[in-house]
Structure formats: structure tokens, C-alpha cells
Amino acid sequence: MANLFIKQAKQYAQGRPSYPPHLFQFIASKTPQHDLAWDVGTGSGQAARSLAEIYNNVIATDTSPKQLEFATKLPNIRYQQTSPTMSLAELEQKVGAESSVDLVTIAQAVHWFDLPVFYKQVKWVLKKPHGIIAAWCYTTPEVNDSMDKVLERFYKNPYWDSARQMVDDKYKTIDFPFEAVDGEDSTGPFEFENERWMGLEDYFTYLRSWSAYQKGKEKGVELLSEHVVEEFKRAWGEDENGGQKLVKFPIYLRIGKVGA
């Protein structure tokens, strides 16, 4: 994962969506205390910014220093670069001691992780028995039938890593060995939705932030070829909003507590 988003770190920071307030309100309602949250694979801090409005302190970690360069700096967020696989000593030094964290969040990233190793760390660092882990992904954006059909063809390219299948499956198939949180019958996935007004150039910036787009570029393939761009332009069209359209990102959340 460490090298997947280095070359398009700026596009990632500019193009990736934030997340809706009701997602964080739902997660926060399941944590008895709001002292410390650990946002793992924070990228450019999209989730960390929202967590900082609810939790007293946020530790936001990523393996990519380039990504962290573009993260929004706030007084109660501490950004840390970490090794791809942290030792227990590094975890304690950069995140916290055993049973010290109220919430662990992973936004659009857990499918890249070595899950058995990561979950062992999560269970060590979360407060027992009510510490919460929340991992979510979002699938391809939805604009209108014309745009979505063009995107579907664009999306079907050979440059996706196999881990992307877990996102396509909406995290239904991901290993998630945690207990259902209070008030819920399962660990999900629970469905949310983020909406964002975007112009066509914003939309292209988002597409260029994909790992598959970078892999194609590395192999000398421009996925957003002139022909493809023209297809998107025709499908996008103009409207009364000056070219801006409301783009929807479906979100799928797995949430659980560490238990005893």
C-alpha cells in the first residue's frame, strides 16, 4: 500500500470525497468515551478532520510521508508516519499503550492491510471491552445513467489490485472478527451516502487519484485518453448549475467492539 498513492498524492488530497457527518455521529454514538481516536491509513486526513471535531485527540497514521504532506493540520490531530507493518514497540511509541484508544477508524484502506497482524494490534490498543473499530469503503460515484455507464466501462480495466474486490463486495466478505456494537445485531455493512457538488474537472481529478490509474500510467497507458475524456464530456453535458453536478458516493461501514 505504501507506494500506491505517492505519485498522485496531490490529486488524492484534492479529489477524494470527505465523509458525511452522520457517519461519524453514528460511530461516535457507539464509543462510551471520546478521548482518543486512531485513524489508520489516514492518507491526507479526510476522516481525521471529522474525528477531531468529536474526539479530544486524534492520532492519524500513514506509511506515506507524501500523503501526510497534504493533510489538514489541526491542534488536536497528531500525524505520524509508520512502518508498513508496525512492531508492538512502534505501535506503543507512535499510537498508544495497551487499552488506551477509544476508537480505531480505517477509511477506504483496510482492504490493503495484512488483516491478521493489524487486528492483533487493534485488539491490543483498544480499551476493553467497549473499544470500537470502524472500517468503511465507498464504491464508484453515481452521477446519472449516462455518466455511470461510461464510468462502468472505464472502471473495468486490468490495473486494479486484487484487494479492490473487497471494495466491490462492499466489505461484505472482509474478515472482521469483532462483536456487534451495542444496539446492533451485526457488524454490518451499514449503508451511508456522501454527496458532493463536482465539476467535470473535479471528477477527472478523482479518477486520477485511483491506484489503477497510476498503475496504468506506469505501464505507459493513459486510461483517460482523449477518446475517453470526450465520452465523459458528452455524458456530463451542461445544466442550470453551470456544469456542477451532485455526485453520490455510496459508503459501506463495518463496525464492532473489541469485547473482553
C-alpha positions as CSV (number, residue, x, y, z in Angstrom):
1,M,0.0,0.0,0.0
2,A,2.9,2.4,0.9
3,N,3.7,3.2,-2.7
4,L,0.3,3.1,-4.3
5,F,-0.7,6.7,-3.9
6,I,2.6,8.6,-3.8
7,K,2.7,9.9,-7.3
8,Q,-0.9,11.2,-7.2
9,A,-0.9,12.4,-3.5
10,K,-2.0,15.9,-4.6
11,Q,-4.8,14.6,-6.7
12,Y,-5.8,12.3,-3.8
13,A,-6.0,15.2,-1.4
14,Q,-8.0,17.4,-3.9
15,G,-10.2,14.7,-5.5
16,R,-11.2,12.3,-2.7
17,P,-14.5,12.9,-1.1
18,S,-14.9,13.7,2.6
19,Y,-17.5,11.7,4.6
20,P,-20.9,12.7,5.9
21,P,-21.3,14.0,9.5
22,H,-24.0,11.3,10.2
23,L,-21.4,8.6,9.6
24,F,-19.2,10.0,12.4
25,Q,-22.2,10.7,14.6
26,F,-23.3,7.0,14.3
27,I,-19.7,5.8,15.1
28,A,-19.2,8.2,18.0
29,S,-22.6,7.1,19.5
30,K,-21.1,3.6,20.0
31,T,-18.0,4.7,21.9
32,P,-18.6,5.4,25.6
33,Q,-15.7,7.8,25.8
34,H,-14.3,10.3,23.2
35,D,-10.8,10.8,24.5
36,L,-8.6,9.2,21.8
37,A,-9.2,8.0,18.2
38,W,-6.6,6.4,15.9
39,D,-7.2,6.9,12.2
40,V,-5.2,4.3,10.3
41,G,-4.2,4.8,6.7
42,T,-5.2,8.4,7.1
43,G,-3.9,9.5,3.6
44,S,-4.4,13.2,3.5
45,G,-6.6,13.2,6.6
46,Q,-10.2,13.3,5.2
47,A,-11.5,11.2,8.1
48,A,-9.2,12.6,10.8
49,R,-10.5,16.1,10.3
50,S,-14.1,15.0,11.1
51,L,-12.9,12.8,14.0
52,A,-11.1,15.9,15.5
53,E,-14.5,17.6,15.9
54,I,-15.7,14.8,18.2
55,Y,-12.7,13.3,19.9
56,N,-10.3,15.2,22.2
57,N,-7.3,13.8,20.4
58,V,-6.7,12.0,17.1
59,I,-3.6,10.1,16.1
60,A,-3.6,9.8,12.3
61,T,-1.0,7.4,10.8
62,D,0.1,6.6,7.3
63,T,3.0,4.8,5.6
64,S,3.3,7.6,3.0
65,P,5.1,10.8,4.0
66,K,3.9,12.3,0.7
67,Q,0.3,11.8,1.6
68,L,0.8,13.3,5.0
69,E,2.2,16.5,3.5
70,F,-1.2,17.3,2.2
71,A,-3.1,16.6,5.4
72,T,-5.0,19.4,7.1
73,K,-3.2,20.4,10.3
74,L,-5.3,20.8,13.4
75,P,-4.2,21.3,17.0
76,N,-5.7,18.0,18.3
77,I,-4.5,15.8,15.4
78,R,-1.1,14.3,15.6
79,Y,0.1,12.9,12.2
80,Q,2.6,10.0,12.3
81,Q,4.4,8.2,9.5
82,T,4.7,4.5,10.4
83,S,6.3,1.4,9.0
84,P,4.1,-0.7,6.7
85,T,4.0,-3.3,9.5
86,M,4.5,-1.8,12.9
87,S,6.1,-3.7,15.7
88,L,4.5,-3.6,19.1
89,A,7.2,-1.2,20.3
90,E,6.4,1.2,17.4
91,L,2.7,0.9,18.0
92,E,3.1,1.9,21.6
93,Q,5.5,4.7,20.8
94,K,3.5,6.3,17.9
95,V,-0.1,5.4,18.9
96,G,-0.5,4.5,22.5
97,A,-0.2,2.0,25.3
98,E,-2.3,-1.2,25.7
99,S,-6.0,-0.4,26.2
100,S,-5.6,3.3,25.6
101,V,-7.6,4.0,22.5
102,D,-11.4,4.5,22.3
103,L,-11.8,4.2,18.5
104,V,-9.9,2.9,15.6
105,T,-11.0,4.0,12.2
106,I,-9.9,2.9,8.7
107,A,-11.4,4.9,5.8
108,Q,-11.1,3.2,2.3
109,A,-7.9,1.4,3.3
110,V,-8.4,-1.7,5.4
111,H,-8.5,-3.9,2.2
112,W,-4.8,-3.1,1.7
113,F,-3.8,-4.4,5.2
114,D,-2.3,-7.6,6.5
115,L,-5.5,-8.2,8.4
116,P,-4.4,-10.9,11.0
117,V,-1.4,-8.7,12.0
118,F,-3.5,-5.5,12.0
119,Y,-6.4,-6.9,14.0
120,K,-4.0,-8.2,16.7
121,Q,-2.7,-4.6,17.1
122,V,-6.2,-3.2,17.2
123,K,-7.2,-5.6,19.9
124,W,-4.1,-4.7,21.9
125,V,-4.5,-0.9,21.7
126,L,-8.3,-0.6,22.1
127,K,-9.9,-0.1,25.5
128,K,-11.6,-3.3,26.8
129,P,-14.4,-4.2,26.4
130,H,-16.1,-1.3,24.6
131,G,-13.3,0.0,22.3
132,I,-14.6,0.3,18.8
133,I,-13.2,-0.4,15.3
134,A,-14.9,1.2,12.3
135,A,-13.8,0.4,8.8
136,W,-15.6,1.7,5.7
137,C,-15.3,1.9,2.0
138,Y,-17.1,3.8,-0.8
139,T,-17.8,2.4,-4.2
140,T,-17.8,4.2,-7.5
141,P,-19.5,7.6,-7.7
142,E,-23.0,7.9,-9.1
143,V,-23.9,10.9,-11.3
144,N,-26.6,9.9,-13.8
145,D,-27.3,7.0,-16.1
146,S,-25.2,8.3,-19.0
147,M,-22.1,9.1,-16.8
148,D,-22.4,5.9,-14.8
149,K,-22.4,3.8,-17.9
150,V,-19.2,5.5,-19.2
151,L,-17.6,5.1,-15.8
152,E,-18.5,1.4,-15.7
153,R,-16.6,0.8,-18.9
154,F,-13.7,3.0,-17.6
155,Y,-13.7,1.1,-14.3
156,K,-13.2,-2.3,-16.0
157,N,-9.5,-2.1,-16.6
158,P,-6.8,-4.6,-15.8
159,Y,-4.8,-2.3,-13.4
160,W,-6.7,-2.8,-10.2
161,D,-5.0,-4.7,-7.4
162,S,-6.9,-7.9,-6.3
163,A,-7.6,-6.2,-2.9
164,R,-10.1,-3.9,-4.7
165,Q,-12.5,-6.8,-4.9
166,M,-13.3,-6.3,-1.2
167,V,-14.5,-2.8,-2.1
168,D,-16.5,-4.1,-5.0
169,D,-18.1,-6.6,-2.5
170,K,-19.0,-3.6,-0.2
171,Y,-16.9,-5.1,2.6
172,K,-19.4,-7.9,3.0
173,T,-16.7,-10.6,2.5
174,I,-14.0,-8.9,4.6
175,D,-12.7,-10.8,7.7
176,F,-14.0,-8.8,10.7
177,P,-13.5,-10.7,14.0
178,F,-15.3,-8.3,16.3
179,E,-18.5,-8.2,18.4
180,A,-21.6,-6.3,17.3
181,V,-21.8,-2.9,18.9
182,D,-24.5,-2.1,21.5
183,G,-27.8,-1.6,19.8
184,E,-26.9,-3.5,16.6
185,D,-27.5,-7.1,15.6
186,S,-24.4,-7.4,13.4
187,T,-21.2,-5.7,12.4
188,G,-22.7,-4.6,9.1
189,P,-22.1,-3.4,6.5
190,F,-24.2,-0.4,7.3
191,E,-25.0,1.8,4.4
192,F,-24.4,5.6,4.3
193,E,-24.1,8.1,1.5
194,N,-21.9,11.1,0.8
195,E,-22.9,13.8,-1.6
196,R,-20.6,16.3,-3.2
197,W,-21.1,19.0,-5.9
198,M,-18.4,18.5,-8.5
199,G,-17.5,19.9,-11.9
200,L,-16.2,17.6,-14.6
201,E,-12.6,18.6,-13.9
202,D,-13.1,17.7,-10.2
203,Y,-14.5,14.3,-11.4
204,F,-11.4,13.8,-13.5
205,T,-9.1,14.7,-10.6
206,Y,-10.9,12.0,-8.5
207,L,-10.4,9.4,-11.3
208,R,-6.7,10.3,-11.5
209,S,-6.3,9.6,-7.8
210,W,-7.2,5.9,-8.3
211,S,-4.4,3.4,-7.8
212,A,-5.4,1.7,-11.1
213,Y,-4.9,5.0,-12.9
214,Q,-1.4,5.2,-11.5
215,K,-0.5,1.6,-12.4
216,G,-1.7,2.2,-16.0
217,K,0.5,5.3,-16.2
218,E,3.5,3.4,-15.0
219,K,2.9,0.9,-17.8
220,G,2.6,3.7,-20.4
221,V,-1.2,3.6,-20.6
222,E,-3.3,6.7,-20.3
223,L,-6.7,5.5,-19.1
224,L,-8.1,9.0,-19.5
225,S,-7.3,9.1,-23.2
226,E,-8.7,11.8,-25.5
227,H,-11.4,9.4,-26.7
228,V,-12.5,8.5,-23.1
229,V,-12.4,12.2,-22.0
230,E,-14.8,13.1,-24.9
231,E,-17.1,10.2,-23.9
232,F,-17.3,11.6,-20.3
233,K,-17.8,15.2,-21.6
234,R,-20.7,14.2,-23.8
235,A,-22.3,12.2,-20.9
236,W,-21.7,15.1,-18.4
237,G,-23.2,17.8,-20.5
238,E,-24.2,21.2,-19.2
239,D,-27.1,22.2,-17.0
240,E,-28.5,25.0,-14.9
241,N,-25.8,24.6,-12.3
242,G,-23.0,25.7,-14.6
243,G,-21.6,22.3,-15.1
244,Q,-21.7,21.3,-11.5
245,K,-23.5,18.1,-10.6
246,L,-24.4,16.4,-7.4
247,V,-22.2,13.3,-7.2
248,K,-23.2,10.5,-4.8
249,F,-20.7,8.1,-3.1
250,P,-22.3,5.0,-1.5
251,I,-20.5,4.1,1.7
252,Y,-20.4,0.8,3.5
253,L,-19.4,0.5,7.2
254,R,-18.2,-2.4,9.2
255,I,-18.2,-1.6,13.0
256,G,-17.6,-3.7,16.0
257,K,-16.3,-3.7,19.6
258,V,-13.2,-5.5,20.9
259,G,-15.0,-7.2,23.7
260,A,-13.4,-8.9,26.7
